[in-house]
């Protein structure tokens, strides 16, 4: 079984890169790290199909056939193991609920926006994809405005190497939170586990 969902979030500079892109718009994402370095995650929110939104932006409206195709895509998404709910809302947007778990060292790409990777030295990096200025302005011109939170909960045996959270827990134990209100915000955290 592949370790990533076949969902694609594109940080776009040109319309060719927009093909099949799901961009988180209004969301809550949570990653819970366990003492053995395994982790679970949850995503709940609205995502937008950037390609469909670009087409709507250019043509002024999506056709019935376009809407049917987007609804069929929601059905396909619902068949993925980590996807608990995928509903097409119209206007190139979906409600999406996902949750899953990964073993220690197993990577995750969540909507190709958030990732969890562990390197050869055992350092776990939790990060959001960086967008170039032009990519962010292209998304904003399409009317895509990010309003979400990422929360990472750490066990007592996790040592934080670096982080840029908006909210940090007292004494470094507990949850770190990023309030994401701009496309150019890039949450990042590196941790290692104490023996």
Secondary structure as GFF3:
##gff-version 3
##sequence-region A 1 195
A	DSSP	three_ten_helix	15	18	.	.	.	ID=ss1
A	DSSP	beta_strand	22	33	.	.	.	ID=ss2
A	DSSP	beta_strand	39	49	.	.	.	ID=ss3
A	DSSP	alpha_helix	50	59	.	.	.	ID=ss4
A	DSSP	alpha_helix	64	78	.	.	.	ID=ss5
A	DSSP	beta_strand	83	90	.	.	.	ID=ss6
A	DSSP	beta_strand	93	102	.	.	.	ID=ss7
A	DSSP	beta_strand	108	110	.	.	.	ID=ss8
A	DSSP	beta_strand	114	118	.	.	.	ID=ss9
A	DSSP	beta_strand	124	128	.	.	.	ID=ss10
A	DSSP	alpha_helix	133	141	.	.	.	ID=ss11
A	DSSP	beta_strand	147	154	.	.	.	ID=ss12
A	DSSP	beta_strand	158	163	.	.	.	ID=ss13
A	DSSP	three_ten_helix	170	172	.	.	.	ID=ss14
A	DSSP	beta_strand	174	180	.	.	.	ID=ss15
A	DSSP	beta_strand	188	193	.	.	.	ID=ss16
###
